[in-house]
Amino acid sequence: MSLNVFRMIELAGGALNVQRTRLEVASSNLANAHTTRTADGGPYQRRDVVIRPVPPPDEFGAMLADELEHSPHGVEVKEIVSDEAPPRMVYDPGHPDANPDGYVAFPNINSVEEMVNMITIMRSYQANLAAFSSIRDMARAAMRISSSSV
C-alpha cells in the first residue's frame, strides 16, 4: 500500500493533535488535583481522553482495515470523559468545604500518575513530530530530485 506525502502529513498531524489534547487534559487534571469545589458543586472530576481510529472513507477501506486488523487512516479524539471514581475523603474540619463530619472531598487524582502520563504523552508527541519532520525532509528531497532531472 502506498501513501502519498500529503496523506502521511495528515496522519502525523492527526496524531500530534491527539497528543496535544491528551496533554491539555492531563495538565488540567494536575492543576485541579486539590480543587474541592467546582461551579457544579463538589470536587473536580479527573478527565480522560478516549481515542478512536479514524473510520475508513469507503467500503474498500473498511474491508482492508479488517484484513490488516488495524486502521491505516489515523486516530482522532472521540471524546473527553469524566472519571466516575469516588472522591478522596480527607479529615480537615477547618476546611470551608468540610462536611458536617469534618471530611473534605478531594478529587481522586494521583499527581505522580498524572506526571507519568504527561511524560509518556510528551514522548509520543516527540515521536510523531520526528515522523512529521522526516516526511517533510523526504518531500523536499523528492522535489529536489524531480527538479534536477528536468
C-alpha positions in Angstrom: 0.0 0.0 0.0 1.5 3.3 -1.0 0.6 6.6 0.8 1.2 10.0 -0.8 3.1 12.6 1.1 0.1 14.7 1.9 -1.7 11.6 3.5 1.4 10.9 5.6 1.4 14.5 6.8 -2.3 14.2 7.6 -1.7 11.1 9.6 1.2 12.6 11.6 -0.7 15.8 12.1 -3.8 13.9 13.5 -1.5 12.0 15.9 0.0 15.3 17.1 -3.5 16.7 17.6 -4.5 13.7 19.8 -1.3 14.0 21.9 -1.9 17.7 22.3 -5.4 17.1 23.6 -4.2 14.4 25.9 -1.5 16.8 27.3 -4.1 19.5 27.9 -6.4 17.1 29.8 -3.5 15.7 31.9 -2.4 19.3 32.7 -5.9 20.2 33.8 -6.1 17.1 36.0 -2.8 18.0 37.6 -3.8 21.7 38.1 -7.0 20.7 39.7 -5.7 17.9 42.0 -6.7 19.9 45.1 -9.9 21.6 43.7 -12.6 20.8 46.2 -15.4 23.0 44.8 -16.3 23.5 41.1 -19.1 25.5 39.6 -21.3 22.3 39.6 -20.5 21.8 43.3 -18.3 19.1 44.6 -14.7 18.3 43.8 -13.2 18.4 40.4 -13.5 15.1 38.5 -10.5 13.7 36.7 -10.9 13.6 32.9 -9.5 11.3 30.4 -9.3 11.3 26.6 -10.9 8.5 24.6 -9.2 7.9 21.3 -10.6 6.0 18.3 -9.3 5.0 14.9 -10.4 7.3 12.0 -13.0 5.3 10.1 -12.2 4.3 6.6 -13.7 6.6 4.0 -15.2 3.8 1.9 -16.3 0.2 1.9 -13.0 -1.0 0.4 -11.0 0.9 3.1 -13.2 -0.8 5.7 -12.5 -4.3 4.2 -8.8 -3.5 4.0 -8.7 -2.4 7.7 -10.5 -5.6 8.7 -8.0 -7.7 6.8 -5.0 -5.9 8.2 -6.5 -5.7 11.7 -5.7 -2.0 12.0 -6.8 1.2 10.5 -4.3 3.0 8.2 -6.4 6.1 8.5 -5.0 7.5 11.7 -6.5 8.3 15.1 -8.7 11.1 16.5 -10.2 12.2 19.8 -13.6 10.5 20.2 -14.5 12.3 23.5 -13.2 13.6 26.8 -14.9 11.7 29.7 -15.0 12.3 33.4 -13.7 9.6 35.7 -16.6 8.5 37.9 -14.3 7.3 40.7 -15.5 8.5 44.2 -13.6 11.5 45.7 -10.8 11.0 48.2 -12.2 11.9 51.7 -9.7 13.8 53.9 -10.4 14.8 57.5 -9.9 18.5 57.8 -12.7 20.1 60.0 -11.4 23.6 59.5 -11.7 23.5 55.7 -14.5 25.6 54.3 -15.8 22.7 52.2 -15.7 20.2 55.1 -18.9 18.2 55.6 -20.7 18.0 59.0 -18.3 15.1 60.0 -15.2 17.2 59.1 -14.3 15.4 55.9 -13.4 17.2 52.7 -14.0 15.6 49.3 -10.8 15.9 47.2 -10.5 14.8 43.5 -9.4 11.3 43.1 -6.2 12.4 41.2 -2.8 10.8 41.7 -0.3 13.6 40.9 2.5 11.1 40.3 0.3 9.1 37.8 -0.6 12.3 36.0 3.1 13.3 35.8 4.0 9.9 34.3 1.1 10.3 31.8 2.4 13.7 30.8 5.9 12.3 30.3 4.5 9.5 28.2 2.4 11.9 26.2 5.4 14.2 25.5 7.4 11.2 24.3 4.6 10.2 21.9 4.3 13.8 20.7 8.1 14.0 20.1 8.0 10.7 18.1 5.1 12.0 16.0 6.9 15.3 15.5 10.1 13.4 14.4 7.9 11.4 11.9 6.4 14.6 10.6 9.9 16.1 10.2 11.1 13.0 8.3 8.1 13.2 6.0 8.9 16.9 5.3 12.5 16.1 4.6 11.6 13.2 2.2 9.2 15.5 0.3 11.9 18.2 0.0 14.4 15.6 -1.3 11.9 14.3 -3.8 11.2 17.8 -5.1 15.0 18.4 -5.4 15.4 15.1 -7.3 12.5 15.8 -9.6 13.6 19.4 -10.3 17.2 18.4 -11.0 16.1 15.7 -13.5 14.2 18.2 -15.7 
